Structure formats: C-alpha cells, structure tokens
Amino acid sequence: MVKKLLYQFDTDDVPSVFDSVVAYDGGADHVTGVAKVNSENVSAMVDGCIYTRPPKDKMYTGIFVGGSSLAAGQSVFDAIKKRFFSNFRVSVMLDSNGANTTAAAAVANIASTCDLSSKKAVILGGTGPVGQRAAALLSKEGATVFITSRSLEKAKKTVEEINQRFGCDCDALAGATRDERVKAIADASVVMATGASGVVLLEETDWVSSETLEVLCDANAMPPLGISGVEMNDKAKDRNGKKTFGAIGFGGLKLKVHRECIKRLFLSNNTVFDVEEIYATAKEML
C-alpha cells in the first residue's frame, strides 16, 4: 500500500511538535518535519514532492506549512503553489501559528450563535496572526470589523494588509488603554480577544452591562484571560445575557478541523487549504 507522506515545512528553527502530532492523528503514515524553510529554499523540496510519484499516487504526498510567523508561512505557501504546474502538484495546507484553524473554529462558533450581518465586531489585540484571520472571516460574514492594538499605527497597517489580501473593509481603533478599549467596544455585538498571553484587555465590569453585546470570545488559553468573566472552557455559555466562548470551548473544533484537513490532503493531489477553505470545513463540521 502507498504510504501517506506529509512534509511539514516549518519556518522556525525547530518543526512544531504540536503540528506533527495532529498530522499523525489526521491520518498521515509518516511526517517529515523540515526546519528553517523559506521561500528561497523550498523549491527543491517541492520538486521532491511533485516529481517522485506517478500521477495516480501523487495524492498520497501532502505538504503542511507551519511555524510561528504567518507572514513567513504565507511567503512559503505562495512559493510552493508557484512551483506547481499541470498535474505536477500535491495538496498543501497553511496553518502558521495555528492562525487559520484557530480563527476558523472561533468565527464558525460565533457565526452559529448570532447573525453577523451589519453587526459591529471588535477584535482586541487583533494585529497577531489569529486576529488578522478572524477579522477577515468576520468581515466575509457581513460584520463591520475593527481591530485594536497598543499601537494605532500598527493596527492601521494591519487592516490595510487584511483588506488588500481579502478584499475586506476592516478598520482600526485605538486600544492602548483600558478606556480606549471600552470606547472601542461601544455598540459592538461581538468582541473577540486575540492579544498576548497574560494580558487582560477587558475587565468584566467593562462589558457586563452592555445592551448590544451578543457574543464574547477569548482565544487565550493561559490565565489570566484577555476578557475577565469569560472562562477558557466556555462554549456558548450564557453569561449576563451574552454567549461566551473560551479557547478550550472552541478549541475542540479547531483540532477536529486541523485533523480533517490533513485527512483531506490525501484525497486528491490538488487540494489547497488556506483560511477560506479551512473556514468552510469548520462550518461544515460544526
């Protein structure tokens, strides 16, 4: 029987153990982790994947792009796709920093809880990989999306990149201080926190009496969480009339989606999983 081989191209110094474990759980027979991959050195590795097996067996080779930097991963991902031609291609997935699967699982849960059309959604600490992808997905669902950051200039630069990549119309708001963050969530229906671990972005008193908030979601799994009053195991938990999601609460879907996408890499040799395709899988599985 032809082995299902997954090549894990990681932009960091050491390939992710987490991604390797999930890859095996997703059905790969063998996972080869390669470190320090970049857009310049990946071409020869791609050639090794696309030229070695006959057409009927190319579906049993897959590529996973990971690492802590979404920008570096995206560059490698794009370089890989440019190397493909005709039927000389294999299926490939991008999930640097877990951004695509995490954002997909979180937004799929949010979208299943409330109608996002024309609703104001604010992502606190939204300049990181998960925040960027979540902003794009929320916008695609019809929400009016804002991201905050300790640096308004950084937030503005990030939304420009999001809007260019996804054709969205996200915007930035000041979020360096607690007062600025409280002002940012005024009239919001959805608030999501994707800031650094251990940084409290909202106190419970900042949101508990809001008359517009419907959903709060915190992507931080390490206490203290970004939104006080939300627990990491919350899964559409009713708190003060709002539905809350914690990182563990939607993390089960994240892992299921990650495994399922790995499984689907081996169903054909022309599957591409970026955030859009991963989000579609999350909605299908929810």
C-alpha positions as CSV (number, residue, x, y, z in Angstrom):
1,M,0.0,0.0,0.0
2,V,1.2,3.5,-0.9
3,K,2.2,5.4,2.3
4,K,0.6,8.8,3.1
5,L,3.6,11.1,3.4
6,L,3.3,14.6,4.9
7,Y,6.1,17.1,4.6
8,Q,5.9,19.6,7.4
9,F,7.7,22.8,6.1
10,D,8.3,24.9,9.2
11,T,9.7,28.4,9.1
12,D,11.1,28.2,12.7
13,D,14.3,26.7,14.0
14,V,12.5,23.5,15.1
15,P,9.5,21.9,13.5
16,S,6.3,22.1,15.6
17,V,5.7,19.0,17.7
18,F,2.0,20.0,18.0
19,D,1.6,20.0,14.2
20,S,3.3,16.7,13.9
21,V,1.1,15.0,16.5
22,V,-2.1,16.4,14.8
23,A,-0.7,15.3,11.4
24,Y,-0.5,11.7,12.6
25,D,-3.9,11.9,14.2
26,G,-5.2,13.2,10.9
27,G,-4.1,10.0,9.1
28,A,-0.5,10.6,7.8
29,D,1.6,7.5,7.8
30,H,4.8,9.4,8.1
31,V,5.6,13.0,8.9
32,T,8.9,14.6,7.9
33,G,9.5,17.9,9.7
34,V,11.9,20.4,8.0
35,A,13.0,23.5,9.8
36,K,14.1,26.9,8.6
37,V,12.1,26.7,5.4
38,N,11.8,29.9,3.4
39,S,10.6,31.0,0.0
40,E,14.1,30.7,-1.4
41,N,15.0,27.2,-0.3
42,V,11.6,25.5,-0.6
43,S,11.6,25.0,-4.3
44,A,13.9,21.9,-4.3
45,M,11.8,20.4,-1.5
46,V,8.6,20.9,-3.6
47,D,10.3,19.3,-6.6
48,G,11.0,16.3,-4.5
49,C,7.3,16.0,-3.7
50,I,5.8,16.5,-7.2
51,Y,8.3,14.6,-9.4
52,T,8.7,11.3,-7.5
53,R,5.4,9.5,-7.7
54,P,3.2,8.6,-10.7
55,P,0.0,10.6,-11.3
56,K,-2.2,8.0,-9.6
57,D,-0.1,8.1,-6.4
58,K,0.6,11.9,-6.1
59,M,-2.4,12.2,-3.8
60,Y,-0.5,10.3,-1.1
61,T,2.0,13.1,-0.7
62,G,1.0,16.3,1.1
63,I,2.6,19.5,2.3
64,F,1.9,21.4,5.5
65,V,3.3,24.9,6.0
66,G,3.7,25.9,9.7
67,G,5.8,28.0,12.0
68,S,5.2,30.9,14.3
69,S,5.2,33.6,11.7
70,L,2.1,33.9,9.5
71,A,3.9,36.3,7.1
72,A,6.8,33.9,6.6
73,G,4.4,31.0,6.2
74,Q,2.4,32.8,3.6
75,S,5.5,33.6,1.7
76,V,6.5,29.9,1.7
77,F,2.9,28.8,0.8
78,D,2.8,31.2,-2.2
79,A,6.2,29.9,-3.4
80,I,5.0,26.3,-3.2
81,K,1.9,27.0,-5.2
82,K,4.0,28.8,-7.9
83,R,6.1,25.7,-8.3
84,F,3.2,23.6,-9.3
85,F,2.2,23.1,-12.9
86,S,-0.1,20.9,-14.9
87,N,-0.5,17.7,-12.9
88,F,2.8,18.1,-11.1
89,R,1.3,19.2,-7.8
90,V,0.4,17.9,-4.4
91,S,-2.1,19.1,-1.9
92,V,-0.9,21.8,0.5
93,M,-2.2,23.4,3.8
94,L,-1.2,26.6,5.5
95,D,-1.6,27.0,9.3
96,S,1.3,29.0,10.6
97,N,0.9,29.8,14.3
98,G,-2.4,27.8,14.1
99,A,-3.9,31.0,12.8
100,N,-6.1,29.5,10.1
101,T,-7.6,26.7,12.2
102,T,-8.0,28.7,15.3
103,A,-9.7,31.7,13.6
104,A,-11.9,29.4,11.6
105,A,-13.1,27.5,14.6
106,A,-13.7,30.6,16.6
107,V,-15.6,32.5,13.9
108,A,-17.6,29.4,12.9
109,N,-18.8,29.2,16.5
110,I,-19.6,32.9,16.7
111,A,-21.4,32.8,13.4
112,S,-23.5,29.9,14.5
113,T,-24.6,31.9,17.6
114,C,-25.6,35.2,16.1
115,D,-26.3,36.8,12.7
116,L,-23.2,38.8,11.9
117,S,-24.7,40.8,9.0
118,S,-24.0,44.5,9.6
119,K,-23.1,43.9,13.2
120,K,-20.1,45.7,14.8
121,A,-17.3,43.2,15.7
122,V,-14.2,44.3,17.6
123,I,-11.0,42.2,17.8
124,L,-8.9,43.3,20.8
125,G,-5.2,42.8,20.2
126,G,-6.1,41.9,16.7
127,T,-2.8,42.5,14.9
128,G,-1.5,39.0,15.5
129,P,-2.0,36.0,13.2
130,V,-5.3,34.8,14.7
131,G,-6.7,38.3,15.0
132,Q,-5.9,39.0,11.4
133,R,-7.6,35.9,10.1
134,A,-10.6,36.3,12.4
135,A,-11.0,39.8,11.2
136,A,-11.2,38.7,7.6
137,L,-13.6,35.9,8.3
138,L,-15.9,38.1,10.4
139,S,-15.9,40.6,7.6
140,K,-16.7,38.0,5.0
141,E,-19.7,37.0,7.2
142,G,-21.0,40.6,6.8
143,A,-19.8,42.2,10.1
144,T,-18.3,45.6,10.3
145,V,-14.9,44.8,11.8
146,F,-12.5,46.8,13.8
147,I,-9.2,45.8,15.4
148,T,-7.3,47.4,18.2
149,S,-3.7,47.3,19.2
150,R,-1.4,49.0,21.7
151,S,-0.2,50.9,18.6
152,L,-2.9,52.6,16.5
153,E,-0.4,52.9,13.6
154,K,0.3,49.1,13.7
155,A,-3.5,48.5,13.8
156,K,-3.9,50.7,10.7
157,K,-1.1,49.0,8.8
158,T,-2.6,45.6,9.7
159,V,-6.0,46.4,8.4
160,E,-4.6,47.7,5.2
161,E,-2.9,44.3,4.7
162,I,-6.1,42.4,5.6
163,N,-8.2,44.5,3.3
164,Q,-5.8,44.1,0.4
165,R,-5.4,40.3,0.9
166,F,-9.1,39.5,1.4
167,G,-11.0,42.4,-0.3
168,C,-12.4,43.5,3.1
169,D,-13.2,46.8,4.6
170,C,-11.9,46.4,8.2
171,D,-10.8,49.4,10.2
172,A,-8.6,50.2,13.2
173,L,-9.4,51.7,16.6
174,A,-7.3,52.9,19.5
175,G,-6.7,50.3,22.1
176,A,-3.6,51.1,24.1
177,T,-5.5,51.8,27.3
178,R,-8.5,50.3,29.1
179,D,-10.5,53.4,28.5
180,E,-9.8,53.2,24.8
181,R,-10.7,49.6,24.6
182,V,-14.0,50.2,26.5
183,K,-14.7,53.0,24.0
184,A,-13.9,50.7,21.1
185,I,-16.5,48.1,22.1
186,A,-19.3,50.6,22.4
187,D,-22.3,49.5,20.4
188,A,-20.4,46.2,19.4
189,S,-22.3,43.0,19.0
190,V,-19.2,40.8,19.0
191,V,-15.9,41.2,20.9
192,M,-13.0,38.8,20.4
193,A,-9.7,38.9,22.3
194,T,-6.6,37.7,20.5
195,G,-3.9,39.5,22.4
196,A,-0.8,38.3,24.1
197,S,-1.0,35.7,26.8
198,G,-1.4,37.0,30.3
199,V,-2.7,40.5,29.2
200,V,-6.2,41.4,30.5
201,L,-7.8,43.6,27.8
202,L,-11.3,43.9,29.3
203,E,-12.5,43.6,32.9
204,E,-15.9,42.0,33.5
205,T,-17.3,45.4,34.5
206,D,-16.4,46.7,31.1
207,W,-18.9,44.5,29.3
208,V,-21.3,43.0,31.7
209,S,-23.9,45.8,31.4
210,S,-23.6,46.3,27.6
211,E,-27.0,46.3,25.9
212,T,-25.6,45.5,22.4
213,L,-23.1,42.7,23.1
214,E,-24.2,39.3,22.0
215,V,-21.0,37.2,21.9
216,L,-17.6,37.4,23.6
217,C,-14.8,35.1,22.5
218,D,-11.3,34.8,24.1
219,A,-8.6,33.0,22.2
220,N,-6.2,32.9,25.1
221,A,-5.9,29.6,26.9
222,M,-3.5,30.7,29.6
223,P,-4.8,32.7,32.6
224,P,-5.4,35.4,33.1
225,L,-7.6,35.5,30.1
226,G,-7.9,38.6,27.9
227,I,-11.6,39.1,28.8
228,S,-12.3,38.8,32.5
229,G,-15.5,37.0,33.3
230,V,-15.0,34.5,30.4
231,E,-13.7,31.1,31.2
232,M,-11.5,29.0,28.9
233,N,-14.0,26.1,28.8
234,D,-17.0,28.3,27.8
235,K,-18.8,27.1,24.8
236,A,-21.8,29.4,24.1
237,K,-22.1,29.8,27.8
238,D,-24.8,32.3,28.8
239,R,-23.1,35.0,31.0
240,N,-25.1,38.1,31.8
241,G,-27.2,37.6,28.7
242,K,-24.2,37.2,26.4
243,K,-22.8,34.0,24.8
244,T,-19.2,33.4,25.7
245,F,-16.5,31.2,24.2
246,G,-13.1,30.3,25.6
247,A,-10.1,28.9,23.9
248,I,-10.8,25.4,25.1
249,G,-14.5,25.8,24.3
250,F,-13.9,26.3,20.6
251,G,-10.5,24.5,20.7
252,G,-12.1,21.1,20.2
253,L,-13.4,22.2,16.8
254,K,-10.0,23.7,16.0
255,L,-8.4,20.3,16.5
256,K,-11.1,18.4,14.6
257,V,-10.8,20.8,11.7
258,H,-7.0,20.5,11.7
259,R,-7.2,16.7,11.6
260,E,-9.9,16.7,9.0
261,C,-7.9,19.0,6.7
262,I,-4.9,16.7,7.0
263,K,-7.1,13.8,6.1
264,R,-8.4,15.6,3.0
265,L,-5.0,16.4,1.8
266,F,-4.7,12.7,0.8
267,L,-7.9,12.6,-1.1
268,S,-6.5,14.3,-4.2
269,N,-3.3,16.0,-5.3
270,N,-4.8,19.4,-6.0
271,T,-6.4,20.5,-2.7
272,V,-5.3,23.9,-1.3
273,F,-6.2,24.8,2.3
274,D,-5.8,28.4,3.2
275,V,-8.1,30.2,5.6
276,E,-11.1,30.3,3.3
277,E,-11.1,26.6,2.7
278,I,-10.3,25.8,6.3
279,Y,-13.2,28.0,7.4
280,A,-15.6,26.3,5.0
281,T,-14.5,23.0,6.6
282,A,-15.1,24.3,10.1
283,K,-18.6,25.5,9.2
284,E,-19.3,22.1,7.7
285,M,-18.1,20.2,10.8
286,L,-19.8,22.4,13.4
